[in-house]
Amino acid sequence: MKAEVNGIKVNYKLSGAGPWVILSHPVSASMDIWEPQINALTKHFSVLQYDIRGHGETEATEGPYPMVQLADDAAHLLTYLGIQKVHWIGTSLGGMIGQAFALKYPDKVDRIVLANTTCQAAPNAQSIWGERALQAEMHGMSSQIESTISRWFTKGFIENNPKVIQKIEEMIRTTSVVGYRGTSNALINFDLSSQLSAIKSSVLVIAGEHDQATALTMSQKIVSLLPKAQLLIIKDAAHISSAEQWAFFNKEIIQFLLAN
């Protein structure tokens, strides 16, 4: 389904029944990356999946995309759908958007799951994301597939789950270069570390044991800055722990969201 909000057409999907959960995906992915979570979540929650600006079937506008603009997109989508409040689940970029969303729209968010993410861009983010965006512009998004997959998953998972990897490769390949470039700028300039103490929601911070894209120290920093946060380290997982260890991931996030 499509909603025209905040100046763009946003692609989204609704399922389940109960309190609302919104799922926010990583850069160069789409809402389909949450497929392993849907059956489990819809037993307890109404679920809103959406494609971030410049990704999947959501419109790509010329960037740069400030992180707060990506948070605004989500807020406008909730208003369009008449949803007052959500639990936010975000991986990587989706977790960064979740932090920006919670700071700007505290009344719209209940509990938050921040998976494999950071609150502050690395010192070398400019060179890393600048080079990735340049390669994508010169050679297309196919140029990003091999390096992205190797960052996102352990070698064993890649070897043993070819169908999953094939689906995610297709998400990367079909991401708009314009969207990738616009989002890269948001990642380069991201830093909410000085503001995180203002987030009063209960937060579950998830780290992958073998995550090279967002190191454990990044998750630990988020926990240290948030008033009400807990850390979960998922063994045998790299950057996309929601796919690599989906059953354990699902159990833990549902337990967190349903806890008294």
QUIBEL-V841960 format. One line per field, one symbol per residue. burial: I if it has 16 or more other C-alpha atoms within 10 Angstrom, else O. A space follows every 50 residues. Layout:
BEGIN
burial = ???
END
This chain:
BEGIN
burial = OOOOIOOIIIIIOOIIOOOIIIIIIIIIIIIIIIOIIIOOIIOIIIIIII IIIIIIIIIIOOIIIIIIIIIIIIIIIIOOOOOOIIIIIIIIIIIIIIII IIIOOIOIIIIIIIIIIIIIIIOOIIOOIIOIIOIIIOOIIOIIIOOIIO IIIIOOIIOOOOOOIOOIIIIIIIIIIIIIIIIIIIIIOIIIIOOIIOII IIIIIIIIIIIIIIIIOIIIOIIOIIIOIIIIIIOIIIIIIIIIIIOOII OOIIOIIOOO
END
